[in-house]
Amino acid sequence: MRMKNCCVEYPVYEKEWLGISFDKLSVKPSFYDLATSEFYDAFYEKFLDKYSGFMDLPGDWLAAKRITAEYISGLLPDGAKVLSYGCGSGYVESLIASNRSDLRLTAFDFAEVASKFIENDSSVNIIKELDPKYKFNVIYINLYCMQLIFKDALNFLVRSVMIFWKMVAL
């Protein structure tokens, strides 16, 4: 079974991402259980060992993410406060921020080290924990992160979106 996400097909259950086998991670995923933040931490540790920057990543992956960034960018209203929930490496956020200086873009990921490539990018505010004081016009969520939305996180997302909001799952 496969799912389509922004013009790219993904299998529902995968055994590797970006050439990193899940068998090589310190935390093994389960076919029956949802991935945990510990799994994502283990994945991004291997990811950062393998890749030193965005341009080291596979070209087809970069191309798919550029399509995603263009799509999201086209949905965002001028001057919006935007949260990327599950930003991963931050490549999409980096592209959006470079093309839309009018936005206030905030990125969050469950893995502590996931967004290391954009930690010095002043156009993207990286947060390490969710706080109800943050308010956003738009929240977009990576499809893989939909599985990690627990009740507390969902309550945060709903409380953090201001009136005239959009919530987009990609």
N, C-alpha and C positions, 0 to 999 in steps of 0.2 A: 504494500500500500504506500502511495506517495502523496505528498501535499505540494501545492504550488504556492510560492511566496514571491511576489513581485517579479514575475517572469522567470523564476528559477525553480526547478523541481527539487524537493528534498524528500528523502525517505522518512517515514514516520519513526522508524527506529534505526539509528545509525551506530556504527562501530568505530568511527573515527571522524575527526574534523581536521581539515587542513594538513593532512598527512600525519596527524598525531593519533595513534591508536589508543582507544580507551583501555585496552589491556595493559598498556604501559603506565597507566596512572596509578597513584597510590590509593585512590578511592575508585572502586569499580562501580560502574552504573549497573542498574538492574533493569531487566526487561519489564518487570512488574511494578517497580517503584519509581516515583518521580526523582529526577536528579536533585541533588542537594547543593547548597552553597559550597560544601566541602569538595564536591565533585568539580564544580567550576573553579575553585581555588587550585585544585590539582591540575586541571586542564591548563589554566593560564600560566602556571609555573612551567610546564613543558612548552607551552606556546612561546613564552619569553626566552626560553633556552634555545629554541629553534629559530626564531625570527628576531632580528634586531631593530626592525622598523617596518612601516607599512609597505615600502617598496620591495621588501624581501618576500612578501606574501604572493601566492599564486595569482597570475594575471586574470584568470577567469573569476576568482573570488573578488578581486578588486573591482572588476567590471560590473559584477552583480551588485556590489555595494554602492557603486556610483549610480546605478539605476535606482536603487532604493533611496539614496540621498536626494536625488533629483525629484523623485516622487513625493517624499516627505516634505521637501522644501516647497513644493508647489501647493501643498495643503495648508501651510502655516500662514496665518494672518500677519500683516505688518506689525512689527514691534512686540510680538508675542513673547510671553514668558513660557519657555518650553522645557519639559522634562523628558529625557530619554531614559526610560526605565528598563535596565538591562542593556547597557551600552556596549558591553563586551570590550573589544580593543579600542573603541572610540573612533574608528575610521569614518563611519557614517556621520558622526557628530562633527568631526574635523572638516569634512566636506561641506556639510550644511553651514557651519560657522564661517567658513571661508567665502561662501557665496551669499550669505544673508547676515550682514553685519548689524542689521536692525533688530535681530533677535537677542533675547537673553536666554542662552542655552545652558541647561544644567544636565549633567550626566550622572547616572547611578548604576552600579552593578553589584551583584551579590559577591563576586570574587574581589577580594581586596586589591589585587595587582592587575586586574583586567585592563584598566585604562592607563597603564604606565606610558604608552606611546603619546598620550595627549596631556600628561600631567603638567607640562610646561606651556601648554596652549592657553593663553590668557582669554581667548574668546569662548572657552568652554569651562564652566564652573563644575568641578567634580565634587560630588558629595559621597561620603562613605556610609552615611546612615540616613534613614528617612526621619524627617521632623515635620510635624504638622504646621510649624510656622512658615514653611515654604508654600507658596501659592503659585499656580501655573494656569495659563490659558489652555495649553495643549500638553497632553501626555501621550507619548507614543511608546509602545511596548513591543519588544522583539517577541515573535511567536514562541520561541523556546522559553522565554521568561514567563509566559502566561501560566505555565505549570507551577511556578514558584510563588504565585500570588496567594499568600495565606490571608486569613481573615484580617489580621492587623495591617498588613500591607495594603490590602484592598480598602480598608477604612481610611488609611493615609491617603491613598490615591483619590478617593471620592472627596475627602475633606480638603485636599490640596488644589482641586480644580476650581477655578473661579467661575462666575456666571459667564455664559456664552462660551462654553468650553467644547473641546473636541477630545475624544480619547480614541486613538487609532491603534489597532493591533495589526502588526505586519508579520 
